[in-house]
Amino acid sequence: MVYFLNKHTKKSQWDKPTGPAPLFEDYDSRSPASVQCSHLLIKHADSRRPSSWREANITRTKEEALEMLTGNHQYAF
C-alpha cells in the first residue's frame, strides 16, 4: 500500500492528493532571517583546482574573491 506524506505539515493520508499543498500563511515567519556558516570557500583563478561543479573554469582574481568575501554583499549560494 502507498500513503502520501506532506513534508511541510508532517501529515500523511492514504488518498492521493488532488493538488499541491497550500503555502503556509506565515511562511516567512518560519523561514530563518539569517544562517551561520563556519567555513566558506570562494575559489579564484590561482586556487589549486580552479573549477567546481558550478563553474568549469573559474576566472575571478584572488582580489575579486576577497571582495566577495569581505564586501557587503548577499549571495545565493
PyMOL Python script that loads the backbone (N, CA, C, O; Angstrom):
from pymol import cmd

cmd.read_pdbstr("""\
ATOM      1  N   MET A   1       0.825  -1.182   0.000  1.00  0.00           N
ATOM      2  CA  MET A   1       0.000   0.000   0.000  1.00  0.00           C
ATOM      3  C   MET A   1       0.870   1.246   0.000  1.00  0.00           C
ATOM      4  O   MET A   1       1.999   1.237   0.491  1.00  0.00           O
ATOM      5  N   VAL A   2       0.332   2.301  -0.552  1.00  0.00           N
ATOM      6  CA  VAL A   2       1.048   3.571  -0.647  1.00  0.00           C
ATOM      7  C   VAL A   2       0.315   4.618   0.180  1.00  0.00           C
ATOM      8  O   VAL A   2      -0.913   4.696   0.154  1.00  0.00           O
ATOM      9  N   TYR A   3       1.080   5.422   0.914  1.00  0.00           N
ATOM     10  CA  TYR A   3       0.470   6.577   1.560  1.00  0.00           C
ATOM     11  C   TYR A   3       1.264   7.811   1.168  1.00  0.00           C
ATOM     12  O   TYR A   3       2.400   7.707   0.705  1.00  0.00           O
ATOM     13  N   PHE A   4       0.672   8.961   1.354  1.00  0.00           N
ATOM     14  CA  PHE A   4       1.260  10.221   0.920  1.00  0.00           C
ATOM     15  C   PHE A   4       1.569  11.072   2.141  1.00  0.00           C
ATOM     16  O   PHE A   4       0.750  11.192   3.053  1.00  0.00           O
ATOM     17  N   LEU A   5       2.760  11.661   2.150  1.00  0.00           N
ATOM     18  CA  LEU A   5       3.219  12.469   3.278  1.00  0.00           C
ATOM     19  C   LEU A   5       3.496  13.888   2.810  1.00  0.00           C
ATOM     20  O   LEU A   5       4.250  14.097   1.860  1.00  0.00           O
ATOM     21  N   ASN A   6       2.892  14.856   3.469  1.00  0.00           N
ATOM     22  CA  ASN A   6       3.193  16.263   3.225  1.00  0.00           C
ATOM     23  C   ASN A   6       4.390  16.602   4.110  1.00  0.00           C
ATOM     24  O   ASN A   6       4.266  16.632   5.334  1.00  0.00           O
ATOM     25  N   LYS A   7       5.540  16.857   3.503  1.00  0.00           N
ATOM     26  CA  LYS A   7       6.763  17.106   4.263  1.00  0.00           C
ATOM     27  C   LYS A   7       6.688  18.374   5.101  1.00  0.00           C
ATOM     28  O   LYS A   7       7.380  18.481   6.114  1.00  0.00           O
ATOM     29  N   HIS A   8       5.872  19.324   4.706  1.00  0.00           N
ATOM     30  CA  HIS A   8       5.798  20.601   5.420  1.00  0.00           C
ATOM     31  C   HIS A   8       4.892  20.519   6.646  1.00  0.00           C
ATOM     32  O   HIS A   8       5.223  21.051   7.706  1.00  0.00           O
ATOM     33  N   THR A   9       3.756  19.855   6.498  1.00  0.00           N
ATOM     34  CA  THR A   9       2.814  19.758   7.614  1.00  0.00           C
ATOM     35  C   THR A   9       3.005  18.477   8.412  1.00  0.00           C
ATOM     36  O   THR A   9       2.459  18.347   9.508  1.00  0.00           O
ATOM     37  N   LYS A  10       3.770  17.532   7.881  1.00  0.00           N
ATOM     38  CA  LYS A  10       4.016  16.223   8.500  1.00  0.00           C
ATOM     39  C   LYS A  10       2.735  15.392   8.626  1.00  0.00           C
ATOM     40  O   LYS A  10       2.647  14.508   9.478  1.00  0.00           O
ATOM     41  N   LYS A  11       1.752  15.677   7.782  1.00  0.00           N
ATOM     42  CA  LYS A  11       0.511  14.909   7.789  1.00  0.00           C
ATOM     43  C   LYS A  11       0.538  13.890   6.656  1.00  0.00           C
ATOM     44  O   LYS A  11       0.979  14.181   5.545  1.00  0.00           O
ATOM     45  N   SER A  12       0.057  12.695   6.964  1.00  0.00           N
ATOM     46  CA  SER A  12       0.002  11.646   5.947  1.00  0.00           C
ATOM     47  C   SER A  12      -1.455  11.332   5.634  1.00  0.00           C
ATOM     48  O   SER A  12      -2.355  11.591   6.433  1.00  0.00           O
ATOM     49  N   GLN A  13      -1.657  10.770   4.456  1.00  0.00           N
ATOM     50  CA  GLN A  13      -3.005  10.386   4.040  1.00  0.00           C
ATOM     51  C   GLN A  13      -2.903   9.221   3.075  1.00  0.00           C
ATOM     52  O   GLN A  13      -1.895   9.047   2.391  1.00  0.00           O
ATOM     53  N   TRP A  14      -3.966   8.420   3.031  1.00  0.00           N
ATOM     54  CA  TRP A  14      -3.983   7.270   2.145  1.00  0.00           C
ATOM     55  C   TRP A  14      -4.412   7.643   0.740  1.00  0.00           C
ATOM     56  O   TRP A  14      -3.978   7.013  -0.224  1.00  0.00           O
ATOM     57  N   ASP A  15      -5.251   8.650   0.604  1.00  0.00           N
ATOM     58  CA  ASP A  15      -5.744   9.050  -0.715  1.00  0.00           C
ATOM     59  C   ASP A  15      -4.742   9.963  -1.403  1.00  0.00           C
ATOM     60  O   ASP A  15      -4.086  10.786  -0.765  1.00  0.00           O
ATOM     61  N   LYS A  16      -4.637   9.799  -2.722  1.00  0.00           N
ATOM     62  CA  LYS A  16      -3.726  10.629  -3.500  1.00  0.00           C
ATOM     63  C   LYS A  16      -4.184  12.094  -3.431  1.00  0.00           C
ATOM     64  O   LYS A  16      -5.370  12.370  -3.608  1.00  0.00           O
ATOM     65  N   PRO A  17      -3.260  13.040  -3.176  1.00  0.00           N
ATOM     66  CA  PRO A  17      -3.638  14.454  -3.121  1.00  0.00           C
ATOM     67  C   PRO A  17      -4.183  14.926  -4.468  1.00  0.00           C
ATOM     68  O   PRO A  17      -3.760  14.456  -5.524  1.00  0.00           O
ATOM     69  N   THR A  18      -5.121  15.854  -4.411  1.00  0.00           N
ATOM     70  CA  THR A  18      -5.710  16.386  -5.640  1.00  0.00           C
ATOM     71  C   THR A  18      -4.850  17.480  -6.253  1.00  0.00           C
ATOM     72  O   THR A  18      -5.039  17.835  -7.417  1.00  0.00           O
ATOM     73  N   GLY A  19      -3.907  18.018  -5.487  1.00  0.00           N
ATOM     74  CA  GLY A  19      -3.033  19.078  -5.984  1.00  0.00           C
ATOM     75  C   GLY A  19      -1.951  19.369  -4.963  1.00  0.00           C
ATOM     76  O   GLY A  19      -1.883  18.714  -3.922  1.00  0.00           O
ATOM     77  N   PRO A  20      -1.108  20.343  -5.250  1.00  0.00           N
ATOM     78  CA  PRO A  20      -0.043  20.670  -4.299  1.00  0.00           C
ATOM     79  C   PRO A  20      -0.615  21.259  -3.012  1.00  0.00           C
ATOM     80  O   PRO A  20      -1.693  21.854  -3.013  1.00  0.00           O
ATOM     81  N   ALA A  21       0.110  21.087  -1.933  1.00  0.00           N
ATOM     82  CA  ALA A  21      -0.322  21.617  -0.643  1.00  0.00           C
ATOM     83  C   ALA A  21      -0.285  23.141  -0.666  1.00  0.00           C
ATOM     84  O   ALA A  21       0.596  23.729  -1.295  1.00  0.00           O
ATOM     85  N   PRO A  22      -1.233  23.788   0.013  1.00  0.00           N
ATOM     86  CA  PRO A  22      -1.215  25.256   0.060  1.00  0.00           C
ATOM     87  C   PRO A  22      -0.029  25.749   0.878  1.00  0.00           C
ATOM     88  O   PRO A  22       0.446  25.060   1.780  1.00  0.00           O
ATOM     89  N   LEU A  23       0.438  26.939   0.555  1.00  0.00           N
ATOM     90  CA  LEU A  23       1.541  27.530   1.302  1.00  0.00           C
ATOM     91  C   LEU A  23       1.062  27.961   2.676  1.00  0.00           C
ATOM     92  O   LEU A  23      -0.109  28.291   2.865  1.00  0.00           O
ATOM     93  N   PHE A  24       1.979  27.955   3.631  1.00  0.00           N
ATOM     94  CA  PHE A  24       1.649  28.453   4.965  1.00  0.00           C
ATOM     95  C   PHE A  24       1.363  29.943   4.887  1.00  0.00           C
ATOM     96  O   PHE A  24       2.012  30.668   4.133  1.00  0.00           O
ATOM     97  N   GLU A  25       0.389  30.397   5.668  1.00  0.00           N
ATOM     98  CA  GLU A  25       0.112  31.829   5.702  1.00  0.00           C
ATOM     99  C   GLU A  25       1.273  32.586   6.325  1.00  0.00           C
ATOM    100  O   GLU A  25       1.594  33.698   5.907  1.00  0.00           O
ATOM    101  N   ASP A  26       1.899  31.982   7.325  1.00  0.00           N
ATOM    102  CA  ASP A  26       3.021  32.638   7.998  1.00  0.00           C
ATOM    103  C   ASP A  26       4.350  32.019   7.575  1.00  0.00           C
ATOM    104  O   ASP A  26       5.254  31.854   8.395  1.00  0.00           O
ATOM    105  N   TYR A  27       4.463  31.678   6.287  1.00  0.00           N
ATOM    106  CA  TYR A  27       5.663  31.016   5.781  1.00  0.00           C
ATOM    107  C   TYR A  27       6.915  31.831   6.063  1.00  0.00           C
ATOM    108  O   TYR A  27       7.941  31.277   6.458  1.00  0.00           O
ATOM    109  N   ASP A  28       6.840  33.159   5.860  1.00  0.00           N
ATOM    110  CA  ASP A  28       8.017  33.995   6.066  1.00  0.00           C
ATOM    111  C   ASP A  28       8.476  33.991   7.516  1.00  0.00           C
ATOM    112  O   ASP A  28       9.674  34.097   7.779  1.00  0.00           O
ATOM    113  N   SER A  29       7.560  33.871   8.455  1.00  0.00           N
ATOM    114  CA  SER A  29       7.955  33.874   9.859  1.00  0.00           C
ATOM    115  C   SER A  29       8.646  32.571  10.246  1.00  0.00           C
ATOM    116  O   SER A  29       9.372  32.533  11.240  1.00  0.00           O
ATOM    117  N   ARG A  30       8.435  31.511   9.485  1.00  0.00           N
ATOM    118  CA  ARG A  30       9.096  30.238   9.776  1.00  0.00           C
ATOM    119  C   ARG A  30      10.461  30.130   9.097  1.00  0.00           C
ATOM    120  O   ARG A  30      11.271  29.277   9.458  1.00  0.00           O
ATOM    121  N   SER A  31      10.710  30.985   8.129  1.00  0.00           N
ATOM    122  CA  SER A  31      11.991  30.962   7.436  1.00  0.00           C
ATOM    123  C   SER A  31      13.028  31.700   8.269  1.00  0.00           C
ATOM    124  O   SER A  31      12.711  32.729   8.865  1.00  0.00           O
ATOM    125  N   PRO A  32      14.253  31.201   8.325  1.00  0.00           N
ATOM    126  CA  PRO A  32      15.275  31.904   9.105  1.00  0.00           C
ATOM    127  C   PRO A  32      15.640  33.232   8.458  1.00  0.00           C
ATOM    128  O   PRO A  32      15.718  33.335   7.234  1.00  0.00           O
ATOM    129  N   ALA A  33      15.862  34.245   9.284  1.00  0.00           N
ATOM    130  CA  ALA A  33      16.266  35.558   8.778  1.00  0.00           C
ATOM    131  C   ALA A  33      17.728  35.534   8.350  1.00  0.00           C
ATOM    132  O   ALA A  33      18.137  36.294   7.472  1.00  0.00           O
ATOM    133  N   SER A  34      18.513  34.658   8.975  1.00  0.00           N
ATOM    134  CA  SER A  34      19.924  34.542   8.620  1.00  0.00           C
ATOM    135  C   SER A  34      20.395  33.134   8.960  1.00  0.00           C
ATOM    136  O   SER A  34      19.725  32.399   9.685  1.00  0.00           O
ATOM    137  N   VAL A  35      21.538  32.774   8.433  1.00  0.00           N
ATOM    138  CA  VAL A  35      22.141  31.480   8.724  1.00  0.00           C
ATOM    139  C   VAL A  35      23.574  31.698   9.164  1.00  0.00           C
ATOM    140  O   VAL A  35      24.172  32.732   8.867  1.00  0.00           O
ATOM    141  N   GLN A  36      24.123  30.728   9.870  1.00  0.00           N
ATOM    142  CA  GLN A  36      25.512  30.802  10.290  1.00  0.00           C
ATOM    143  C   GLN A  36      26.339  29.854   9.443  1.00  0.00           C
ATOM    144  O   GLN A  36      25.867  28.803   9.008  1.00  0.00           O
ATOM    145  N   CYS A  37      27.572  30.244   9.220  1.00  0.00           N
ATOM    146  CA  CYS A  37      28.470  29.440   8.403  1.00  0.00           C
ATOM    147  C   CYS A  37      29.829  29.407   9.082  1.00  0.00           C
ATOM    148  O   CYS A  37      30.346  30.452   9.477  1.00  0.00           O
ATOM    149  N   SER A  38      30.414  28.227   9.224  1.00  0.00           N
ATOM    150  CA  SER A  38      31.732  28.127   9.845  1.00  0.00           C
ATOM    151  C   SER A  38      32.849  28.021   8.813  1.00  0.00           C
ATOM    152  O   SER A  38      34.025  28.127   9.159  1.00  0.00           O
ATOM    153  N   HIS A  39      32.487  27.812   7.551  1.00  0.00           N
ATOM    154  CA  HIS A  39      33.505  27.671   6.510  1.00  0.00           C
ATOM    155  C   HIS A  39      32.900  28.141   5.198  1.00  0.00           C
ATOM    156  O   HIS A  39      31.804  27.724   4.824  1.00  0.00           O
ATOM    157  N   LEU A  40      33.614  29.001   4.509  1.00  0.00           N
ATOM    158  CA  LEU A  40      33.143  29.496   3.221  1.00  0.00           C
ATOM    159  C   LEU A  40      34.314  29.478   2.254  1.00  0.00           C
ATOM    160  O   LEU A  40      35.354  30.081   2.520  1.00  0.00           O
ATOM    161  N   LEU A  41      34.149  28.792   1.138  1.00  0.00           N
ATOM    162  CA  LEU A  41      35.199  28.683   0.133  1.00  0.00           C
ATOM    163  C   LEU A  41      34.770  29.438  -1.115  1.00  0.00           C
ATOM    164  O   LEU A  41      33.741  29.127  -1.715  1.00  0.00           O
ATOM    165  N   ILE A  42      35.565  30.432  -1.502  1.00  0.00           N
ATOM    166  CA  ILE A  42      35.333  31.153  -2.750  1.00  0.00           C
ATOM    167  C   ILE A  42      36.578  30.943  -3.599  1.00  0.00           C
ATOM    168  O   ILE A  42      37.635  31.509  -3.319  1.00  0.00           O
ATOM    169  N   LYS A  43      36.446  30.135  -4.628  1.00  0.00           N
ATOM    170  CA  LYS A  43      37.601  29.816  -5.465  1.00  0.00           C
ATOM    171  C   LYS A  43      37.953  30.971  -6.385  1.00  0.00           C
ATOM    172  O   LYS A  43      37.103  31.784  -6.747  1.00  0.00           O
ATOM    173  N   HIS A  44      39.224  31.024  -6.753  1.00  0.00           N
ATOM    174  CA  HIS A  44      39.709  32.035  -7.693  1.00  0.00           C
ATOM    175  C   HIS A  44      40.652  31.363  -8.679  1.00  0.00           C
ATOM    176  O   HIS A  44      40.942  30.174  -8.549  1.00  0.00           O
ATOM    177  N   ALA A  45      41.127  32.110  -9.656  1.00  0.00           N
ATOM    178  CA  ALA A  45      41.939  31.543 -10.741  1.00  0.00           C
ATOM    179  C   ALA A  45      43.237  30.918 -10.240  1.00  0.00           C
ATOM    180  O   ALA A  45      43.762  30.006 -10.880  1.00  0.00           O
ATOM    181  N   ASP A  46      43.767  31.388  -9.105  1.00  0.00           N
ATOM    182  CA  ASP A  46      45.013  30.841  -8.568  1.00  0.00           C
ATOM    183  C   ASP A  46      44.785  29.719  -7.559  1.00  0.00           C
ATOM    184  O   ASP A  46      45.739  29.271  -6.922  1.00  0.00           O
ATOM    185  N   SER A  47      43.558  29.258  -7.399  1.00  0.00           N
ATOM    186  CA  SER A  47      43.273  28.141  -6.494  1.00  0.00           C
ATOM    187  C   SER A  47      43.937  26.874  -7.022  1.00  0.00           C
ATOM    188  O   SER A  47      44.256  26.779  -8.207  1.00  0.00           O
ATOM    189  N   ARG A  48      44.144  25.900  -6.135  1.00  0.00           N
ATOM    190  CA  ARG A  48      44.749  24.639  -6.562  1.00  0.00           C
ATOM    191  C   ARG A  48      43.971  23.989  -7.688  1.00  0.00           C
ATOM    192  O   ARG A  48      44.555  23.504  -8.657  1.00  0.00           O
ATOM    193  N   ARG A  49      42.659  23.979  -7.559  1.00  0.00           N
ATOM    194  CA  ARG A  49      41.788  23.422  -8.603  1.00  0.00           C
ATOM    195  C   ARG A  49      40.749  24.481  -8.951  1.00  0.00           C
ATOM    196  O   ARG A  49      39.673  24.508  -8.354  1.00  0.00           O
ATOM    197  N   PRO A  50      41.056  25.353  -9.910  1.00  0.00           N
ATOM    198  CA  PRO A  50      40.138  26.451 -10.234  1.00  0.00           C
ATOM    199  C   PRO A  50      38.934  26.006 -11.072  1.00  0.00           C
ATOM    200  O   PRO A  50      38.699  26.514 -12.168  1.00  0.00           O
ATOM    201  N   SER A  51      38.185  25.054 -10.532  1.00  0.00           N
ATOM    202  CA  SER A  51      36.949  24.609 -11.177  1.00  0.00           C
ATOM    203  C   SER A  51      36.046  24.040 -10.097  1.00  0.00           C
ATOM    204  O   SER A  51      36.501  23.709  -9.002  1.00  0.00           O
ATOM    205  N   SER A  52      34.781  23.931 -10.410  1.00  0.00           N
ATOM    206  CA  SER A  52      33.821  23.368  -9.475  1.00  0.00           C
ATOM    207  C   SER A  52      32.664  22.786 -10.273  1.00  0.00           C
ATOM    208  O   SER A  52      32.649  22.857 -11.502  1.00  0.00           O
ATOM    209  N   TRP A  53      31.704  22.214  -9.575  1.00  0.00           N
ATOM    210  CA  TRP A  53      30.535  21.675 -10.264  1.00  0.00           C
ATOM    211  C   TRP A  53      29.702  22.796 -10.862  1.00  0.00           C
ATOM    212  O   TRP A  53      28.932  22.566 -11.794  1.00  0.00           O
ATOM    213  N   ARG A  54      29.850  24.016 -10.332  1.00  0.00           N
ATOM    214  CA  ARG A  54      29.089  25.148 -10.864  1.00  0.00           C
ATOM    215  C   ARG A  54      29.788  25.814 -12.032  1.00  0.00           C
ATOM    216  O   ARG A  54      29.146  26.232 -12.996  1.00  0.00           O
ATOM    217  N   GLU A  55      31.088  25.912 -11.945  1.00  0.00           N
ATOM    218  CA  GLU A  55      31.859  26.616 -12.969  1.00  0.00           C
ATOM    219  C   GLU A  55      32.998  25.714 -13.441  1.00  0.00           C
ATOM    220  O   GLU A  55      33.827  25.288 -12.637  1.00  0.00           O
ATOM    221  N   ALA A  56      33.040  25.426 -14.726  1.00  0.00           N
ATOM    222  CA  ALA A  56      34.088  24.561 -15.264  1.00  0.00           C
ATOM    223  C   ALA A  56      35.451  25.235 -15.182  1.00  0.00           C
ATOM    224  O   ALA A  56      36.457  24.575 -14.920  1.00  0.00           O
ATOM    225  N   ASN A  57      35.491  26.541 -15.404  1.00  0.00           N
ATOM    226  CA  ASN A  57      36.752  27.272 -15.357  1.00  0.00           C
ATOM    227  C   ASN A  57      36.527  28.584 -14.610  1.00  0.00           C
ATOM    228  O   ASN A  57      35.824  29.468 -15.100  1.00  0.00           O
ATOM    229  N   ILE A  58      37.114  28.707 -13.441  1.00  0.00           N
ATOM    230  CA  ILE A  58      36.935  29.901 -12.615  1.00  0.00           C
ATOM    231  C   ILE A  58      37.992  30.924 -12.993  1.00  0.00           C
ATOM    232  O   ILE A  58      39.189  30.638 -12.955  1.00  0.00           O
ATOM    233  N   THR A  59      37.544  32.116 -13.356  1.00  0.00           N
ATOM    234  CA  THR A  59      38.468  33.146 -13.849  1.00  0.00           C
ATOM    235  C   THR A  59      38.588  34.340 -12.913  1.00  0.00           C
ATOM    236  O   THR A  59      39.376  35.243 -13.192  1.00  0.00           O
ATOM    237  N   ARG A  60      37.836  34.383 -11.808  1.00  0.00           N
ATOM    238  CA  ARG A  60      37.931  35.552 -10.927  1.00  0.00           C
ATOM    239  C   ARG A  60      39.305  35.614 -10.273  1.00  0.00           C
ATOM    240  O   ARG A  60      39.926  34.588  -9.997  1.00  0.00           O
ATOM    241  N   THR A  61      39.763  36.826 -10.033  1.00  0.00           N
ATOM    242  CA  THR A  61      41.069  37.014  -9.402  1.00  0.00           C
ATOM    243  C   THR A  61      40.947  36.790  -7.900  1.00  0.00           C
ATOM    244  O   THR A  61      39.846  36.743  -7.350  1.00  0.00           O
ATOM    245  N   LYS A  62      42.094  36.653  -7.251  1.00  0.00           N
ATOM    246  CA  LYS A  62      42.098  36.488  -5.800  1.00  0.00           C
ATOM    247  C   LYS A  62      41.495  37.721  -5.133  1.00  0.00           C
ATOM    248  O   LYS A  62      40.790  37.607  -4.131  1.00  0.00           O
ATOM    249  N   GLU A  63      41.772  38.891  -5.687  1.00  0.00           N
ATOM    250  CA  GLU A  63      41.230  40.135  -5.139  1.00  0.00           C
ATOM    251  C   GLU A  63      39.701  40.173  -5.265  1.00  0.00           C
ATOM    252  O   GLU A  63      39.013  40.628  -4.352  1.00  0.00           O
ATOM    253  N   GLU A  64      39.179  39.697  -6.391  1.00  0.00           N
ATOM    254  CA  GLU A  64      37.722  39.646  -6.565  1.00  0.00           C
ATOM    255  C   GLU A  64      37.085  38.675  -5.566  1.00  0.00           C
ATOM    256  O   GLU A  64      36.008  38.940  -5.032  1.00  0.00           O
ATOM    257  N   ALA A  65      37.758  37.552  -5.322  1.00  0.00           N
ATOM    258  CA  ALA A  65      37.254  36.585  -4.346  1.00  0.00           C
ATOM    259  C   ALA A  65      37.254  37.190  -2.946  1.00  0.00           C
ATOM    260  O   ALA A  65      36.303  36.997  -2.188  1.00  0.00           O
ATOM    261  N   LEU A  66      38.308  37.917  -2.598  1.00  0.00           N
ATOM    262  CA  LEU A  66      38.359  38.576  -1.292  1.00  0.00           C
ATOM    263  C   LEU A  66      37.273  39.636  -1.167  1.00  0.00           C
ATOM    264  O   LEU A  66      36.680  39.789  -0.099  1.00  0.00           O
ATOM    265  N   GLU A  67      37.009  40.364  -2.236  1.00  0.00           N
ATOM    266  CA  GLU A  67      35.947  41.373  -2.220  1.00  0.00           C
ATOM    267  C   GLU A  67      34.584  40.710  -2.021  1.00  0.00           C
ATOM    268  O   GLU A  67      33.736  41.236  -1.299  1.00  0.00           O
ATOM    269  N   MET A  68      34.372  39.560  -2.655  1.00  0.00           N
ATOM    270  CA  MET A  68      33.124  38.828  -2.457  1.00  0.00           C
ATOM    271  C   MET A  68      32.982  38.410  -0.995  1.00  0.00           C
ATOM    272  O   MET A  68      31.886  38.439  -0.437  1.00  0.00           O
ATOM    273  N   LEU A  69      34.090  38.023  -0.385  1.00  0.00           N
ATOM    274  CA  LEU A  69      34.075  37.541   0.990  1.00  0.00           C
ATOM    275  C   LEU A  69      33.902  38.674   1.994  1.00  0.00           C
ATOM    276  O   LEU A  69      33.125  38.547   2.939  1.00  0.00           O
ATOM    277  N   THR A  70      34.614  39.773   1.801  1.00  0.00           N
ATOM    278  CA  THR A  70      34.608  40.858   2.780  1.00  0.00           C
ATOM    279  C   THR A  70      33.638  41.972   2.443  1.00  0.00           C
ATOM    280  O   THR A  70      33.289  42.773   3.311  1.00  0.00           O
ATOM    281  N   GLY A  71      33.199  42.034   1.203  1.00  0.00           N
ATOM    282  CA  GLY A  71      32.277  43.089   0.801  1.00  0.00           C
ATOM    283  C   GLY A  71      30.915  42.919   1.445  1.00  0.00           C
ATOM    284  O   GLY A  71      30.594  41.855   1.974  1.00  0.00           O
ATOM    285  N   ASN A  72      30.141  43.944   1.398  1.00  0.00           N
ATOM    286  CA  ASN A  72      28.810  43.908   1.991  1.00  0.00           C
ATOM    287  C   ASN A  72      27.819  43.399   0.949  1.00  0.00           C
ATOM    288  O   ASN A  72      26.962  44.149   0.481  1.00  0.00           O
ATOM    289  N   HIS A  73      27.938  42.133   0.592  1.00  0.00           N
ATOM    290  CA  HIS A  73      27.118  41.538  -0.458  1.00  0.00           C
ATOM    291  C   HIS A  73      26.331  40.372   0.111  1.00  0.00           C
ATOM    292  O   HIS A  73      26.714  39.771   1.115  1.00  0.00           O
ATOM    293  N   GLN A  74      25.238  40.069  -0.539  1.00  0.00           N
ATOM    294  CA  GLN A  74      24.472  38.872  -0.220  1.00  0.00           C
ATOM    295  C   GLN A  74      24.449  38.004  -1.467  1.00  0.00           C
ATOM    296  O   GLN A  74      24.027  38.452  -2.534  1.00  0.00           O
ATOM    297  N   TYR A  75      24.896  36.777  -1.336  1.00  0.00           N
ATOM    298  CA  TYR A  75      24.950  35.863  -2.467  1.00  0.00           C
ATOM    299  C   TYR A  75      24.043  34.680  -2.196  1.00  0.00           C
ATOM    300  O   TYR A  75      23.919  34.227  -1.058  1.00  0.00           O
ATOM    301  N   ALA A  76      23.427  34.195  -3.222  1.00  0.00           N
ATOM    302  CA  ALA A  76      22.614  32.977  -3.123  1.00  0.00           C
ATOM    303  C   ALA A  76      23.478  31.820  -3.579  1.00  0.00           C
ATOM    304  O   ALA A  76      23.578  31.541  -4.774  1.00  0.00           O
ATOM    305  N   PHE A  77      24.099  31.151  -2.630  1.00  0.00           N
ATOM    306  CA  PHE A  77      24.989  30.050  -2.973  1.00  0.00           C
ATOM    307  C   PHE A  77      24.219  28.778  -3.098  1.00  0.00           C
ATOM    308  O   PHE A  77      24.799  27.731  -3.385  1.00  0.00           O
TER     309      PHE A  77
END
""", "prot")
cmd.dss("prot")
cmd.show_as("cartoon", "prot")
cmd.util.cbc("prot")
cmd.orient("prot")
